[in-house]
Amino acid sequence: MNKRTGIIAFLLLLISVGGSWWYTAHKTKPEDQYKFETVEQGKLLQTVSANGTLNPVSLVNIGTQVSGTVIQLKADFNDHVQKGQVLALLDPSLFDAQIAQSRANVANATASVTLALANEKRSRDLFNHAYLSRQDYDTSVQSLASAKASLALAKAQLLKDQTNKNYSVITSPVSGVIIDRQIDVGQTVAASFQTPTLFKIAKDLRKMQIDANFAEADIGKIQVGQQVTFNVDAFPEKAFKGSVKQIRMNATTTANVVTYDIVVAVENPDEMLLPGMTAYVTVIEDTRENALLIPNAALRFHPTPKDEDGKSNIPKKSSTQTHNAHTGKVYCLRNAQVTKIPLSLGISDGKYTEMTKGELKVGDQLIVSEKNPKKSKHEAGGKSKSSMKMF
């Protein structure tokens, strides 16, 4: 009997030791259950982004005040031109004919003035000797004044015709680069109700600007003078810099989305950037040096209820602390338990967030996700009843 009891006790001990060994060998360690990221220290930039278009700071549209046929072009795309340089010539034939007619009118009016002067002199002499009435003398004076007025009108018309001929010579009002030409030789331009555009000249391509549309949700974070970085498709690996020059108040609404035009000043000394390029603009709202960087994935992680110990090693905030602080929480392993760590947070770049207060240090491992997320009851139960075969 004693021998049988000893054997049973030995078997029970063996089963207990074996079971303990099996449980220990197959138990999932917390370190193997979660994915971690490390708290780091470094520079953090909070930014807001939008697309925009590169434009010259000063773009001059060259038009014409007179109608005519283009007979000669003296400038083309990409030409560097100086102020006063001739760009194109319109046919002057009609203007020459009008000038000739106006000169004839001036000559006729001059002859009329000469005759009116002689008549006025004779009338004055006769009036002084009482051989002419006051009414007849006044008539001669009025005729002289009318002849002088007609002469002045003819001279003004001649000046206008000469000016119109001068307008047939299209010159550049500024020094710059021609970025667009909209006329060809033989084309007729008509300056009737709207002045046609013949050339577009960028005054200085070494200074450009970006017109970018930012959503109204971001406009309050942008200030004049803030630093800007941007990229263009032509040079994808090169980062360009600029600064916010102007925040235009004229809002644009498209599909119920309100945007504002932000003007970014850009230096372009080597003229690499060209008008019309699409710029991917990033405005630097705030900067932190040597900030403690909390991965945003850790701020989004929420453990299952039984994994969390329900306790925090951070004391509750006192009533004297501000209530509008940006707060959050992360989870890490403390004594093999998932422990919640409350934090006060600062700026964020979308991947990392600055920790302004909290019991974390560089090198701490934060839980960002589970390696094998637990299945829901529906998934754990296998196929649903509706998916079972019916015989």
Long-range contacts (C-beta under 8 A, 24 or more apart in sequence): 30-333, 30-336, 30-337, 30-338, 31-333, 32-371, 33-370, 33-371, 33-372, 34-333, 34-367, 34-368, 34-369, 34-370, 34-371, 35-367, 35-368, 35-369, 35-370, 35-371, 36-365, 36-366, 36-367, 36-368, 37-295, 37-297, 37-298, 37-365, 37-366, 37-368, 38-363, 38-364, 38-365, 38-366, 39-292, 39-293, 39-294, 39-355, 39-360, 39-361, 39-362, 39-363, 39-364, 39-365, 39-366, 40-292, 40-293, 40-352, 40-362, 41-290, 41-291, 41-292, 41-293, 41-362, 42-290, 42-291, 42-293, 43-287, 43-288, 43-289, 43-290, 43-291, 44-287, 44-288, 44-291, 44-293, 44-347, 44-348, 44-349, 44-352, 44-354, 45-284, 45-286, 45-287, 45-349, 46-284, 46-285, 46-286, 46-287, 46-347, 46-348, 46-349, 47-282, 47-283, 47-284, 47-285, 47-349, 48-214, 48-218, 48-221, 48-222, 48-282, 48-283, 48-285, 49-280, 49-281, 49-282, 49-283, 50-212, 50-213, 50-214, 50-215, 50-218, 50-262, 50-281, 51-212, 51-213, 51-278, 51-279, 51-280, 51-281, 52-210, 52-211, 52-212, 52-213, 52-230, 52-262, 52-264, 52-278, 52-279, 52-281, 53-210, 53-211, 53-212, 53-276, 53-277, 53-278, 53-279, 54-208, 54-209, 54-210, 54-232, 54-266, 54-273, 54-274, 54-275, 54-276, 54-277, 54-278, 54-279, 55-208, 55-209, 55-210, 55-211, 55-275, 55-276, 56-179, 56-202, 56-203, 56-204, 56-205, 56-208, 56-209, 56-275, 57-203, 57-204, 57-207, 57-208, 57-209, 57-265, 58-174, 58-176, 58-202, 58-203, 58-204, 59-179, 59-200, 59-201, 59-202, 59-203, 59-275, 60-173, 60-174, 60-176, 60-200, 60-201, 60-202, 60-203, 61-197, 61-199, 61-200, 62-87, 62-170, 62-172, 62-173, 62-197, 62-198, 62-199, 62-200, 62-201, 63-191, 63-195, 63-196, 63-197, 63-198, 64-90, 64-167, 64-170, 64-189, 64-191, 64-195, 64-196, 64-198, 65-164, 65-167, 65-191, 65-195, 66-90, 66-95, 66-164, 66-167, 66-168, 66-191, 67-188, 67-189, 67-190, 67-191, 67-192, 68-92, 68-94, 68-95, 68-168, 68-188, 68-189, 69-186, 69-187, 69-188, 69-189, 70-183, 70-184, 70-185, 70-186, 70-187, 70-188, 70-189, 71-185, 72-185, 73-181, 73-183, 73-184, 73-185, 75-172, 75-178, 75-181, 75-199, 76-178, 76-181, 77-178, 77-179, 77-180, 77-181, 78-177, 78-178, 78-179, 79-177, 79-178, 80-175, 80-176, 80-177, 81-172, 81-175, 81-176, 81-177, 81-178, 81-201, 82-172, 82-175, 83-172, 83-173, 83-174, 83-175, 84-171, 84-172, 85-171, 85-172, 86-169, 86-170, 86-171, 87-170, 87-171, 87-172, 87-178, 87-198, 87-199, 88-170, 88-183, 88-198, 88-199, 89-168, 89-169, 89-170, 90-168, 90-169, 90-170, 90-189, 91-168, 92-165, 92-168, 95-161, 95-164, 95-165, 95-168, 96-165, 98-161, 98-164, 99-158, 99-161, 99-162, 99-165, 101-161, 102-154, 102-157, 102-158, 102-160, 102-161, 103-158, 105-154, 105-157, 105-158, 106-151, 106-154, 106-155, 106-158, 108-154, 109-147, 109-150, 109-151, 109-153, 109-154, 109-155, 110-151, 112-147, 112-150, 112-151, 113-144, 113-147, 113-148, 113-150, 113-151, 115-147, 116-140, 116-143, 116-144, 116-146, 116-147, 116-148, 117-144, 119-143, 119-144, 120-144, 170-198, 170-199, 172-199, 172-201, 174-201, 174-203, 175-203, 176-201, 176-202, 176-203, 176-204, 176-205, 177-201, 177-202, 177-205, 179-275, 202-275, 205-268, 205-271, 205-274, 205-275, 206-267, 206-268, 206-269, 206-271, 207-265, 207-266, 207-267, 207-268, 208-266, 208-268, 208-273, 208-275, 209-245, 209-263, 209-264, 209-265, 209-266, 210-242, 210-263, 210-264, 210-266, 210-279, 210-281, 211-261, 211-262, 211-263, 212-261, 212-262, 212-264, 212-279, 212-281, 213-252, 213-259, 213-260, 213-261, 213-262, 214-259, 214-260, 214-262, 214-283, 215-257, 215-258, 215-259, 216-251, 216-258, 216-259, 216-260, 219-247, 219-260, 219-262, 221-283, 221-285, 222-247, 222-262, 222-283, 222-285, 226-283, 226-284, 226-285, 227-283, 227-284, 228-264, 228-281, 228-282, 228-283, 228-284, 229-281, 229-282, 229-284, 230-264, 230-266, 230-279, 230-280, 230-281, 230-282, 231-279, 231-280, 232-273, 232-277, 232-278, 232-279, 232-280, 233-277, 233-278, 234-272, 234-274, 234-277, 235-272, 240-266, 240-273, 240-279, 241-266, 241-267, 242-266, 242-267, 244-283, 285-347, 286-347, 288-346, 288-347, 288-354, 291-346, 291-354, 291-355, 292-354, 292-355, 292-360, 292-361, 292-362, 293-352, 293-353, 293-354, 293-355, 294-328, 294-330, 294-343, 294-345, 294-352, 294-353, 294-354, 294-355, 294-360, 294-366, 295-351, 295-352, 295-366, 295-368, 296-348, 296-350, 296-351, 296-352, 296-353, 297-368, 297-369, 298-330, 298-331, 298-366, 298-367, 298-368, 299-328, 299-329, 299-330, 299-345, 299-353, 301-330, 301-331, 301-366, 301-367, 301-368, 301-369, 303-331, 303-338, 303-367, 304-374, 307-338, 308-338, 308-339, 308-340, 309-337, 309-338, 309-339, 311-339, 311-340, 312-339, 312-340, 312-341, 312-342, 313-339, 313-341, 313-359, 314-341, 314-342, 314-358, 314-359, 325-356, 328-353, 330-360, 330-366, 330-367, 331-366, 331-367, 332-364, 332-365, 332-366, 332-367, 333-365, 333-367, 338-367
